[in-house]
């Protein structure tokens, strides 16, 4: 296992992350931005419903580390925040394909902020019990994406599911010597990832970019946010890219594709892959579905000078 500096995490970014994480834990959450309804659409052989896991609130230093105070204010306001932080949605695709019922990430559960972890309740409202889920595919192992793997007693929330994660993501987070190889700010992330991964180890499949998880669903390499971050491309009319956190927010990074995001492990690789993803989506008119985008997070990238505009589907 390489030292984390090999992934581009500088001392300055370590300090930023440390301060941001301590701030996230203490945030008051008076706002409610939970989506009231589920958004459903068909794409090729896939029937997709975007189910809300609620929202998380992030500090301005994480959302907009490259922006000046003057640039931050209108963007934070557009997100529904204030001068210090803003909420972002957690949009989870529920995909029906043949006899499979698939979740792309499973949300926070009780392992992040109290405003999130709403997925299981929203699924039940829609008449879907946890036992009905057959596959859970992790884009990466941050707590707002994999934290609902287990419930309080350590049992699986989705007990009948098979689980999938990239081999690189598994290798990074399951390092037994993570306390030596990673800066202390990532230790909680590593403990959470190991909790989630080890709970499903006997039913976990490691995947690589280019591999099909099922017919028409291909793994796409979009590392940078984490070393093994993946997106998923679904075959169909014009194809669909489920981006995870490869492009963390539609409001910020379409208009400012050269800006960094504070929680990216390898900031420059994340930036490069984000720009490649948006460029391809705009060139090929590929539909996109983003995790922390304005609900339901489904739309297209349209070029605007040297940046992009998000066009809702």
N, C-alpha and C positions, 0 to 999 in steps of 0.2 A: 504494500500500500504506500502510495506516494504521500509526501507531506502536502498539506492543503495549499501551500504556496505554489505548488505545481499546477494548481487549478486557477491561479490568478487572484487569490484573495489577499489583498494588500493589507498592511498594518492599519492604514487609514480606514479601509472598509471594515476591518475587524472591529475597530472602535465604534464605527457607525452602527454596525449590527448589534454590538453589545448594548449600546444606549437605547437602540430602538426596541430590542427585545424586552428590556426592563420596563420601557414605557408601555409596550403592548399589554403586558401583564396587569398594569394598573389602570388601564383605560376605563372610564365610565362609558356606558353605552346607552344614552338616552334615545337614540334614533332607532327607528324600525324601518328597514327597507326590504323586508321580506316580500318576495313576489306572491301575490294573492292567488294566481292561477298558474297552471302548468301549460307550457307551450309545446305543441305536438306537430310533427311534420313527418312526411315519408321521404326517404331518400334511397332509391334503388330497392334493394331487398331488405332495407332496414326501416323499422318504424321507431321514431325517436321522440322521446318526451324529455324536455328540460325541466328538471325538478330542482327546486331551491333548497339549499342547505342553510339558508339564512344569509348572514353577512358577517364580515370581519371588519374591524376598524384598524387602519394603519397610520403611523405618524407620517407627517410630510417628509421627514428626512429619509424614510424608506420609499415612499411613493415617488418622490421628486428630488433625489439627491443632487442632480445636476442643475436644477432650476433656481433662479434667483427668487428672493421673496416676492418681487413684483410679478414674476411669472407664475409663482405658486398660487397666489390668492384666487384668481379666476378659475383655475383648474380645480382646486379643492372645493370651491363653491359649486362648480358644475357637478362634482361628484356627490354633493350633498353634505359636505363637511364644513369645517371652520378653518381658522388660521393655522391650527396645529395638526389636524388629522382629518381623515375622511373614511367613510364606509365604502367597501367594495363587495359586490355580490359573490355568492358561491353557486355557480350554475352546474348541476350535475346531469350529464346525459344518461337517461335510462333507455336502453336500446333493445328492441325485440327483433330477433332474427331466427326464424324457424321456431324451434323449441327452446331457444336460449333467451334469457332475460338478463341483460348485461348492464352493470354500472361502470362508468368510466370515472374512477376515484369514488370514495365513499364518504368524503366530508370529514368534519372535525370530531363528531361524536361529543364526548365530554372532555376532550383533550386540548381544547384551544380556548376560544372565547365563548361566553354564554350566549351571544347573539347568533352563533352558528350551531351546527349539530342538529338541524331540523329535518334532515333528509328522511330518516326512518319514519318520523311522524307524518311527513307529507306523503310518503309512499303509502302508508296505512290509510290515510284519508282518500287516496286514489284507489284503495282496495287491494293493495299489493303488500303481502306479508313478507318479512325478511327471508323466510324459508323458500320463497319463490325465486330468489335471485340465483342464477346458475354460474355467473362469472363476474368477477370484479377485476378490472384492469387499472393498475396504478400508472399515472403519468410520471409520478415521482412520490417521494416519501416524506414530504413536509406534513406537519400535523393537521393542516386544514384539508389535506387530500387523502390521508390514510388513517386519521385518528379514530375513525368509527369502526375500525376492524374488530375491536373487542369492546365488550361492555364492562361494567364495574367489577364483576367477579372474574374477569379474564376470559369468559366464554366468547365465542364468535357471534357477532351480531347477525352475520349472514352465513349460517352454519352449513348450507348445502352448496356453497359457491366454490368454484375453482378460482385461483388467484394468479395474476400475471404481473410481472415487473421486469424491467430491463436488467440484464445481467450486470451491466456496469453500475446501475443504481444499487443492486443487491451488494455487490463487492465493496462499494464505497461505504455504505452505512453499516454493514455488519462487521467491519473491522474490529477484532477483539481488542486492539490497542488504540481505539479511537481517542482516548484521553491523551495519548502521546502524540498522535498524528494530526489531530484536529485542534484548532483553537478552542478555548473553553466556551465561546459563544455558541458553538455547534454541538456541544455535548448533550444538551437537552434534546436537540433534533435527533441525534444519533440514538439516544436511549428510546425515544419514541418510535423511530424507524425499526429498531431491533425488537421492541415490544410487538409491533404490528407484523413484521416479517416472520419472526420466530413463531408467532401464534398460528401462522398458516403454512409453516415450512413444509409440512407433509402434503400439502395440496397446492403448492406454489410452482409455477412454471416460469423459468427465466427465458426472456426473449431477446432478440437482437434486431437492429434496424433492417428493414427489408423483409422481415418474416411476416407471414400471415397468421393471425391468431385464429381467424375463421375465414371462410371464403369471402373475399371482398373487403376485409379489414386488415390493413397493412400497418406495421410499426414504422414510424418515421423518426429518424434521429434529430432531436432538437435539444442537444445538451447545452449547458451553460447555467441555466437557473439552478440545476443540480447536475452533477457529473453524468448521471444516467437518465436525464429527463427525456421522455419520448412524447410524441404526438401520434395521432392515429388518422389514417386516411381511409375513408370509406368510398368504395366504388359506387358509381351512380351517374346521374346526369350532371356532368361538370365536376363530380367528386366533392367530397366534404372533408375538411381538415378539422379535427378536434384537437385544439392547440394546448390544452392544459395551461401551464404558465410560461409557455414559450414566448407569448406576447401577453404580458401580465394584465394590461388594462387597455380597453379600446379608447377611452377618452384621452389618455396620456400618450400612448406609444404609436398610435396611428399618426397623430399630428407631430410627434417628436420622436421619430424612430432612432435617432442618434443618442437619445438620453438613456442612462442606465437605470436599473431598478435595484434598490438597496439590499434585497435578499438574494440576489444572484450570486452563486458560489464562484463562478468564473465570469466576471462581468463582460469581458471583451468577447468571449465565445457566445455568451447569451445575446449580446448586441448583434453580432454577426449573423447568428441563426435567426434572430427575430427579423432582421432586414431581409434575409433570404426568403423567409416564409412569407412576409408581406409582399415582397416583389413577385414571387411565384403566384400567390393568390390573386394579385392584381392583374398579372399578365395572362393567366389562364382562366380568370373569372371563377375561381374555386370558392365555394361557400365555406365559411368559417364558423366555428362554435368555440367561444372563449369562456374560460372558467370564471374569471373575476371581471367580466364585462357587464355592461348594463343589461339587466335581464330582458330577454332570454339569452342574449349573447350570440345571436345567429345573424350573419350578414356577410357582406363582401368588403374587400379592400379596393378602393378606387384611388388612383394616383391623383395627387394634388401637388404640383410643382415637385419639390424634392421630398415630399412627405405623402401621406395617405389620408383618405377620409373613410370613416366607417359608414357603410350604407346598410341599414337594417334590411333583412330579407322580408 
